[in-house]
Amino acid sequence: MSRLRDAGLFCTLATFWGLSFPVITVGLEYLPPLLFAALRYDVAAVLLLGYAVVRGDGWRPVGRNNHLAIAGGGLFLVAGNGFLFLGQQTVPSGVAAILQALVPIATAVWALFLLGERLSVTGAVGVGIGFLGISLVVQPDPTNLLGGDTAGRLLIVGQVISVALGGVIVQHAEPSINRVPLTGWSMLLGAVVLHVASLGIGELPATSAFLPTAVGSVLYLGVFSTAIAFYIYFYIIEVHGAFEVSLVTYLVPVVATLVSVFVLQETISVLTYAGFGLVAVGFVFLKRDALADVIDGVPVAVRP
């Protein structure tokens, strides 16, 4: 029963996160991008911090390690997602989700440079294959980087790099605060940064921002794909380990692409699908040992 429940939670998490990309596309028709992102994290921060306060178990961040983790999470993991909202103004939601598959690979590269973690030859091959796959997804034209939706795709690659950096900073900080308040404070900081950036570029909400579709988009992203989704994420990572959570990255694009193509009538090229396949192959090369342990039934969380 426990295994069936956990499988259901895994699929629920993939669905919540996968649907977030089409919802962003819909919401961008009513809201300016950075303000939209800020409102998403406003809602999530209130819910997560409120839950932490009610539980009363160490929700106040004390100590340099916790402050560093919140700063890294807020500035890079959360505020960095502003690039996603900017990019999705021109990039199909399915493509935006596929680009997220680069996060585990980008995280390995940041860990190599910032944490001094070693990368095997096979792992290095996996990183190379992953970046080759992303080049097929982005398909940059060096002579016209601002043409078509190339700039938008590059913005989303920037978001992926930022999110990966934030994850490494949080890991390096070794926070002692519980995960829920840590995420809540990070989202609060990130929301403030996004609000400032929104004002800085002159974004102003139109009357359409108060229409039911716009409000519903903000609430879905803030409540389901952020607050509830991260609670599920914390449960899975505590029970099964970080590796199995990272596998959801490769199910999210499937959900997003199905909705993108069949509901929003978006078009995704064959090269984009091929690029996603290469990124998945790169991930297998990079995480082959952890994948082998999962297949053998060894809990990754207790690996030496």
Helices and strands as residue ranges (DSSP letters): H 2-27, H 33-55, H 64-72, I 73-78, G 79-81, H 82-87, H 93-99, G 100-102, H 103-110, I 111-115, H 121-138, H 150-173, H 179-200, G 207-210, H 212-219, I 220-228, H 229-240, H 242-246, G 247-250, H 252-262, H 270-286, H 288-296, G 300-302
